[in-house]
Amino acid sequence: MRRVLRLKALAVLATFVAASFLAFGTANAAPLSNTSVNWSDFASNWSPTNVQVLVSPFTFSDNASGKIVSVAYFSTDGATAGKWVYAYQIVFTSGNGKITAFSVVPTNHPATVGGTPNFSFYTSKSQGDPDPFGFQSGGIAPIMAGYDETLSEASWVFPPYNYIQQGQNSVVFGYVSDFEPTIVQADISKINSSATLTGKPFVFAASPEPALALLFGIGLLGAGLFRRRKK
């Protein structure tokens, strides 16, 4: 009988801890900033180290295609010192329609930089500027950025008067996080009848929230306790 009570108490404690972590994660959720930064800040003043670059193609069901350049690096100086910087650029190579938005999950909660909560940035690479990352110059800037705490998803929306079309690219945009990178699939939205994204690109994003790992561990613990009790 005491053993059963101990198991019940442990289960209640585990549920309380999980709920606390989830509440903490959602309580800190807020809209992302959408801040223009200088290219030199992004490329040099933030002192990139451990730079990782990934170029991945995307395709739609109507044969529209392109690529996303994804970069993750650890910053050792400037406003982002001690944090991970995640940057993306969409290049729309061929096909019809217009790219309207980009989203990535998991991202964890973006970090505060220079007093700006939930920091998101965009920057335009100038023609001829040195570029260690593989980005193109110019491009369409996102009009807004947001973070969905329920989905742990960050998203950027481009202006309806200037969506990304064939032969165009976005500016460099992204966010800053306290968490290290992992590789995930990104989503892209496009205007063109019922075309769907059939080949999702792979990009760098901040590691999943600790709450997810905690819940997974609690699930394993519960399964083990149930198995012992059954025996």
Secondary structure, DSSP 8 states (H G I E B T S, - for coil): -HHHHHHHHHHHHHHHHHHHHHHHHHHT------EE--HHIIIIIT-EEEEEEEEEEEEETTS-EEEEEEEEEEE-SGGGTTSEEEEEEEEEEESSSEEEEEEES-------BTTBSS-EEEE---TT---SS---SS-B--SEEEEETTTTEEEEE--TTS-B-TT-BB-EEEEEESS-EEEEEEEEEEESTT--EEE--EEEEE---HHHHHHHHHHHHHHHHHHHHH-
